[in-house]
């Protein structure tokens, strides 16, 4: 049986529209410094909200950092994202105190309401859902955090109501 190759078709994606020149000051700041990989990745993520593939390529070519090593670091540490996230990242705590207080039910209701899975982003890029190990708010268990604000003593309906209110506020400000 003969296998024919399928030619890759380049499609225009959102990543193609990224202005990588805004990374120039960051690259110049860390270019020749020892231990520059993590600060470069953090700065890139702070700039774009995630680390685009094109940014890996630019950083590698301009600093000499090994592309596979950068990717290895970015995929090893949970702080780094390789895909865009929503404007609001919903972090649901699943630490011991929250787990005992049924954080799983809170996450399940949010997943159902937003029609996304854990670690996914809504199609309108408004929300990203993340289960996290601990938010350090054990006395508020179960708890979720959105944009640095903790919401505690939750059940699934309370969590969904908070998210719906954020969506309403967003639609009114548009």
SVG drawing of the C-alpha trace seen along z (x, -y; Angstrom):
<svg xmlns="http://www.w3.org/2000/svg" viewBox="-28 -50 53 52">
<polyline fill="none" stroke="black" stroke-width="0.4" points="0.0,0.0 1.4,-3.4 0.8,-6.3 0.5,-9.7 1.5,-12.8 -1.0,-15.5 0.4,-18.9 0.0,-21.3 -2.3,-24.2 -1.5,-27.3 -4.6,-28.9 -4.8,-32.4 -5.2,-32.1 -5.4,-34.7 -1.8,-33.9 -0.7,-35.1 -2.0,-38.6 0.2,-38.9 2.7,-41.8 5.9,-40.1 7.8,-43.4 6.4,-44.2 8.7,-41.5 11.8,-43.4 12.3,-45.3 11.9,-42.1 14.3,-40.2 16.9,-43.0 16.5,-43.1 17.3,-39.4 19.2,-38.5 22.6,-37.9 21.7,-37.2 22.2,-33.9 19.0,-32.2 16.9,-34.2 14.6,-31.5 11.9,-31.7 11.8,-35.5 11.5,-35.6 8.6,-33.1 6.9,-34.9 7.2,-38.2 5.9,-36.8 2.9,-35.3 2.2,-38.5 2.2,-40.3 -0.1,-38.0 -1.9,-36.1 -0.2,-32.9 2.9,-31.9 2.3,-31.9 4.3,-29.5 5.7,-32.4 7.0,-33.9 9.0,-30.7 10.5,-31.0 11.4,-34.7 12.9,-34.2 14.9,-31.2 16.3,-33.0 17.2,-36.2 18.6,-34.8 20.0,-31.4 17.9,-29.6 17.1,-26.0 13.5,-25.8 12.9,-22.3 14.3,-23.3 12.0,-26.4 9.0,-24.2 10.0,-21.7 10.1,-24.4 6.8,-25.9 5.0,-22.5 6.6,-21.4 5.5,-24.4 1.7,-24.8 2.1,-28.6 2.7,-28.7 -0.1,-28.5 0.3,-27.6 -3.2,-28.6 -5.2,-31.8 -7.3,-32.0 -10.5,-33.9 -10.8,-37.4 -11.9,-35.8 -10.0,-32.7 -12.2,-30.9 -10.1,-29.0 -12.0,-26.4 -10.1,-25.1 -9.9,-21.3 -7.7,-21.3 -8.6,-19.1 -11.0,-21.5 -12.8,-22.4 -12.8,-18.7 -14.5,-17.7 -17.1,-20.5 -17.9,-19.2 -15.9,-21.4 -16.4,-18.8 -20.1,-19.6 -19.2,-23.3 -16.9,-22.5 -19.4,-20.3 -22.2,-22.9 -19.8,-25.5 -18.7,-23.1 -22.4,-22.5 -23.3,-26.2 -20.4,-27.3 -20.4,-24.1 -16.6,-23.7 -14.3,-21.2 -11.7,-21.8 -8.8,-23.8 -11.0,-25.0 -12.1,-28.4 -15.5,-29.5 -15.8,-30.2 -16.4,-33.9 -13.1,-33.9 -14.8,-35.3 -14.2,-32.5 -11.5,-29.8 -12.2,-27.1 -9.3,-25.7 -9.3,-23.3 -6.4,-24.2 -4.8,-22.4 -5.3,-25.2 -6.2,-28.8 -5.4,-29.2 -8.9,-30.2 -9.7,-27.0 -12.1,-28.8 -14.3,-29.7 -14.5,-26.2 -15.6,-25.5 -14.1,-28.5 -13.4,-29.9 -11.3,-32.9 -11.9,-35.2 -9.5,-38.0 -8.0,-37.8 -11.4,-38.0 -12.3,-35.0 -15.9,-33.7 -16.6,-31.3 -19.1,-29.1 -20.2,-28.1 -22.5,-25.5 -23.0,-25.0 -25.9,-27.4 -24.1,-30.2 -21.0,-29.8 -23.1,-29.8 -25.0,-32.9 -21.7,-34.8 -20.5,-33.8 -23.8,-34.9 -23.6,-38.3 -20.1,-38.8 -21.5,-37.9 -24.3,-40.4 -21.8,-43.1 -19.7,-42.4 -22.6,-42.6 -23.7,-46.0 -20.2,-47.4 -19.8,-46.4"/>
</svg>
